[in-house]
Amino acid sequence: MTTLVLDNGAYNAKIGYSHENVSVIPNCQFRSKTARLKTFTANQIDEIKDPSGLFYILPFQKGYLVNWDVQRQVWDYLFGKEMYQVTNWSMYSNFYFRVDFLDTNIIITEPYFNFTSIQESMNEILFEEYQFQAVLRVNAGALSAHRYFRDNPSELCCIIVDSGYSFTHIVPYCRSKKKKEAIIRINVGGKLLTNHLKEIISYRQLHVMDETHVINQVKEDVCYVSQDFYRDMDIARYPREEMVLSGKYKSGEQILRLTNERFAVPEILFNPSDIGIQEMGIPEAIVYSIQNLPEEMQPHFFKNIVLTGGNSLFPGFRDRVYSEVRCLTPTDYDVSVVLPENPITYAWEGGKLISENDDFEDMVVTREDYEENGHSVCEEKFDI
């Protein structure tokens, strides 16, 4: 029996068999400006010659899976139901995915505190439509924590900071159990940053409100986290050559000149109030979360802060989180902030490890269980 691991993110799906490598594939569909009638699914985006004016059709809204029609089409593509070729985005070569549902278990991720109606729809689709033999639904953070504890067997606690497309979640784990009373969600993610960058460029330079894909690329290529925001703002007032980034992107070959936008946009992760979101920034939220836990456990969490999710790839992100958490923490506590080698696929790797566990069979719900007991058996087994 093979196990398929699918970290079903709101922007990227990380997918692969537990005995193979992972592929990172867009979890959405696209329509291009030139071919409005044709819909491209997942990594068929590579076939689009002109990425300007790309229209995204997303299965997730505000972090929750609500558009099942789109999600089904993306999954059909990923599972090879239509016998597509999946071209891997990362360093690995092309391969064909052809899932044999009758001989496959699936580990699939979902958001914290997911709505019951969404959980039930997911059970029905995985068991009844695709007919997987066994399913494990789990939070991505739990997989990241599992991976971290496997790499650091002497540690009992860690706090996972997962800054993704829709939200940033801060979740303490102790012996692989999440401490629900200390979970914090900040409503700032990569989508909001891209939208904000589109707005400020449109206001200051070019109208790019329809260029989501291009501006997202700009954000990933040139934005960074400032270590001293006010000093960098001063420098940006008299831009020197190395500060100004002129990049040509295929939006009609106009040139974008970015100065303070490069660090003012990621700054929202640390100060959401800059754009009127009355919430804590990431370092404050980490400290607040840990302070909600028993005092004797707190030092263990401060020295095991793990950053995952796409936003943690901004240059300077780890250093800024460390310096701000250090300032807010009692001096007799050690602070350690870990940025894994690949924070995007870290949870997927945790899923791969779980599938090799001896007690994996006790964690899943089998198709027979589901057919006999319905949704109730999933509710009992899965701690979402």
Disulfide bonds with the S-S distance in Angstrom:
none
